[in-house]
Amino acid sequence: MLSLLLLACGLTSPPPTTEAPSSDAAEPVLTGVTAADLQRELLRQSEQIRVYNFWATWCGPCVEELPMLLEVAEEHDDVELTLVSLDLSSVSHKVVAFIRKHELGGVPNLQLLDPDPLSSLRRMVPDWPDAIPVTLVVAPTGKLHERFAGLVERSELEASLDRAR
């Protein structure tokens, strides 16, 4: 159902990127995406299982689970982790600083460019919960395999990855 809903939306131009001011910053730390860009990303086919974690710098449980998510992704060659910040785009400089401080730059970091990111996600995804963090496990086919609302336990995530294989 998610796939059908996401397919119905059109595509947009390439997303803008945000970098922290640094003379040695060769790669963007945070890539801004529209809802349509995010939908396209969720639907894309891949050789890997993809884990998308929707988080914000102000969300305690979100920040708490980030190290575990990074560890799981690092331990599984067939898993690609993408972090999607739901912080407002007006504070993207703070998100970039957070990413650098917490060494989250080794995975793709997206920021949903929407004045109300949670409302946008509620329109995009049926039964989107009213709170974050939210973690989606997407099969290589681009089909949503499983969704976790709230803090995900390592054992739950790894069991989901095993079922998605």
C-alpha positions in Angstrom: 0.0 0.0 0.0 2.9 2.4 0.8 4.4 1.7 -2.6 1.2 2.6 -4.4 0.8 5.7 -2.4 4.3 6.8 -3.0 4.2 6.0 -6.7 1.3 8.4 -7.1 3.4 11.4 -6.3 5.6 13.2 -8.8 9.3 13.8 -8.7 11.0 17.1 -8.2 14.3 18.7 -9.0 17.5 17.6 -7.2 17.5 18.5 -3.5 19.6 21.2 -2.1 22.5 20.3 0.3 23.7 22.0 3.4 27.3 22.0 4.7 28.7 23.2 7.9 31.2 26.1 7.3 34.5 24.3 6.9 37.3 24.6 4.4 37.9 20.9 4.3 34.2 19.8 3.9 34.3 18.0 0.6 30.9 16.2 0.9 27.6 17.5 2.1 26.7 16.4 5.6 22.9 16.9 5.2 20.9 16.7 2.0 17.6 18.5 1.9 14.7 16.6 0.3 11.1 17.4 -0.5 8.4 14.9 0.3 8.4 13.8 -3.3 12.2 13.3 -3.2 11.8 11.2 0.0 9.0 9.1 -1.6 11.3 8.4 -4.6 14.1 7.4 -2.2 11.9 5.0 -0.2 10.6 3.3 -3.4 14.0 2.9 -5.1 15.2 -0.6 -5.7 18.5 -1.6 -4.2 20.7 -4.6 -3.6 20.5 -4.0 0.1 17.9 -3.9 2.8 17.4 -0.2 3.7 16.7 1.1 7.1 15.3 4.7 7.4 15.3 6.3 10.8 13.2 9.4 11.2 14.5 11.5 14.1 15.1 15.0 15.4 17.9 16.6 17.5 15.3 17.5 20.2 13.9 14.0 20.5 15.6 12.1 23.4 14.6 8.6 22.3 15.8 9.4 18.8 19.2 10.5 20.0 19.4 7.5 22.3 18.9 4.9 19.5 21.3 6.5 17.0 24.5 4.6 18.2 22.7 1.3 18.0 21.4 2.0 14.5 24.9 2.9 13.4 26.3 -0.3 14.9 23.7 -2.6 13.3 24.3 -1.0 9.9 28.1 -1.3 10.3 27.8 -5.0 11.3 25.6 -6.0 8.4 27.0 -5.5 4.9 23.6 -6.0 3.3 22.0 -3.1 5.3 22.0 0.6 4.2 21.1 3.1 6.9 19.7 6.5 6.1 18.9 9.1 8.8 16.0 11.5 8.0 16.0 14.6 10.2 12.6 16.0 10.9 14.0 19.2 12.4 12.7 22.3 10.7 14.9 23.4 7.8 15.4 26.8 9.5 17.7 25.0 12.0 19.6 22.9 9.5 22.8 24.5 10.7 22.1 23.0 14.1 21.4 19.6 12.5 24.7 19.7 10.6 26.6 20.6 13.8 24.8 17.7 15.6 25.7 15.2 12.8 29.4 16.3 13.0 29.6 16.3 16.8 28.0 12.8 17.0 30.0 11.5 14.0 26.9 10.5 12.0 28.4 11.6 8.7 29.3 8.1 7.7 25.7 7.4 6.6 23.4 9.4 4.4 21.6 12.2 6.3 18.5 13.7 4.8 16.4 16.6 6.0 12.7 16.8 5.0 12.2 20.3 3.7 8.7 21.0 4.8 7.3 23.6 7.2 5.5 20.8 9.1 7.5 17.5 8.5 5.2 15.3 10.6 2.0 16.5 8.8 3.7 15.8 5.4 4.6 12.3 6.5 1.0 11.7 7.7 -0.2 12.6 4.2 2.4 10.4 2.6 2.3 7.3 4.7 -0.9 5.7 5.9 -1.1 5.3 9.7 2.0 7.4 10.3 2.4 7.7 14.1 2.1 11.0 15.9 5.6 10.7 17.5 9.2 9.9 16.6 11.5 8.1 16.3 10.1 6.0 13.5 12.2 3.3 11.8 11.3 1.8 8.4 12.8 -1.4 7.1 12.5 -1.4 3.3 13.2 -4.6 1.2 15.5 -4.4 -1.7 12.4 -4.3 -4.0 11.4 -0.9 -2.5 8.5 -2.4 -0.6 8.0 -1.4 3.0 8.8 -4.5 5.1 8.3 -3.3 8.6 7.8 -0.1 10.6 8.8 0.6 14.2 7.2 3.5 16.1 9.1 4.7 19.1 12.5 3.5 20.3 13.4 0.3 18.4 15.3 -2.4 20.3 18.3 -3.9 18.7 16.9 -7.4 18.9 13.6 -6.2 17.2 15.6 -4.5 14.4 17.9 -7.5 13.8 14.9 -9.9 13.7 13.2 -7.7 11.1 16.4 -7.6 9.0 16.5 -11.4 9.1 12.9 -11.6 8.0 13.5 -9.1 5.2 16.4 -11.2 3.7 
